[in-house]
């Protein structure tokens, strides 16, 4: 039996295709070959993810693509579920994904790296600031550096990273003087902070 849902009128075509399948192909690959996601839906999802910083809720994606296309993209690995109701493109943006998983924003050294500022050493793990009431498991704390603080809308840029000024303040408050000075100097040179 064919593992792909068969739309009306293409049953014979589907059966012929399934007879020609070789071992090793997954049901998701069969569905992708038989019923590919439209180019328009894929492009719309990519545009929306780009606008939202590569992580979006199911509702935000459903505004631009049908549910069936999104389900197919998740099954084929074109979209990755990073938290309950949160989906991302399969890109390596560890800071952004870490922040999405715990419901916080990228901050401190990770935010400085996002802005392209010079630093003495890259951060060993992503830095994320979460609201004071947010519970973060010990397992998550081993993988990310967590700070608890309520941030205002002025302290957050693009909805997922601390603003340039807040990033400099955070680094100055938590890093040794020489490391904080390196970041502050680079921020001033970049003209993002005056």
N, C-alpha and C positions, 0 to 999 in steps of 0.2 A: 504494500500500500504506500502511496506517495505521502511523504511527511509534510508536504506543502499544502496550504489551503488552496482548493481548486475553484477558481471563479467559473461562473457559468459560461459554457461555450468553448472552453479550452481543455476539457477533460481528456480528449484523445491526444492532444499535443503533450499534456502533462504525463500521461501514461507512457508515451513513446520516449520522452526525455528520461523518465525514471528507469526504464528498461536499459538505457544506454549508460547509466551511472556506473562508475567504477567504485570499488571499495575505498573507503577513506574519506569520502565527502560527507560533511555533516548536514543534518536537516536544515540548519540556518543557511548553509551555502546553497542548498537546493532551492530554498525559498528565494534567496537573493537572485539566483539565475532565472528562476521562473517568473518572479514578480518583483523586479528591481524597483527600488525607491526612485521616484522621478527626480530628474536633475533639478527641477524647480524647488522641490521640497528640500533636497539636500543643500542647495545653495541658500535657501531661506534660513535653514537651521544654522548653517555656518555663519551667515551674516548676523543672526541674533546672538550666537555665542561670542562672536567678535565684539559686538556692541556691549555685551554684559561681562566681558573679562574672562571668557571661556568656561564659565560655570553658570548654569541657569536652572530655574525650577521647571517642572513638567508643564505647568501652566503657561510660563513664558514661551516655551517651545511650541506648545499647542496653539498659540496664537498665530503662528506662521506656517505650521505644517499639520497635516492630518494625523490622528492618533495612530493609524495603521503604519504610516511612514516612520513615525518615531519608534514604534515597537520594533519594526524591522531594523532600524538603525541600531537599536540597543542589542538586538539578537546577533547582528553581524559584527558588533564591536566598534561601530562608527561613533556611538555614544557610550559613555561609561557612567554607571551610577556611582556617585562618590559619597552620598549620604541619602537619608530618606527624602525623596522628592527632589533631589539635586542631581543634575547630570552635567557632564563635561565632555569636551572633545578629548580623545586619547593622546594628549600632548604631555610633555614633561614640564609641568609648571608646579613643582612640589609645594611652593609657598601658597599659591592660590588654592590648590586642592586641599592642603592642610587646613587653611582658614575656613573653607567651605564645609569640611567634615565636622568641625567643632562649632560652627556658627559664629566665627569671629572675623577679624580683619588682619591682614598682614601688617606687621609693625617692626620696629627696631632695626636690626641689621638686615633683615629680609626686605623691608621697605626701602632701606638705603640702596640695596642691590637692585631693586626694581627701578629706582630712579637713576641708576647708573653712576652712583657716586663712588669715589675711591674709598677703600677701607684697607686696614692693615691685614686682616685675615677675613676670608669669607665665613659666613655663619656655618657652624657645623650641622645645624638643623634649623628648620623654619621657625621664625618667631611670629607668634600670633597673640593678639589681644582680644579677649572675650569679655562680655559683660560680667559684672560682679556675681550675678545669680547663676551663671552658666556652670553646669557640672561637666567636668572633663575627667575621663577615666585615667587611671594610672598608666595604662597601656598607651593612651594617646599622649600623655605627658612625657613618656619616654621617647616618643618620636618627634615631638615638637616642644619648643620653649614657649610656655604659656604665661601671659600676664593678665591679671584680672583688673579691669577698670572700665567704667562707663565712659564712652566717648560721645561727644556731641557731633552733630552733622558737620560742623566746621572742621572737626579734627579728622574726618574721613574723606578720602578722595576717591571718586569713581565707585563708591559703595563697597570696596574690598581692600583698600590699602590706606594706611594713615597718611594724612596730608604731609607735604614736605616739611612744614614748620614743626608739626607734631613729631615727625620722625627724628628731626634734629634734637628736639627736647627730650624724647625718649632715650636716644643714644647718649646724650649728655648726662642724663640722670642715672643710667645703669652701667655705662662702660667706663673703663679706666680713662684718665685724662687724655693720654696720647691717642688712643683709638677714637674717642669722641671728637677730639680736635681735628683729626684727619677727615672725619665725615662732615663736620661743620664747615671746614675750609672748602671741601669739595662741593658742598651744597651752595655755598656763597659764590663760588666760581661758576657754577652751572646757572646762576641767576634764578633758580627756583625759589630761593630764600633770600630776602634782603634785610 
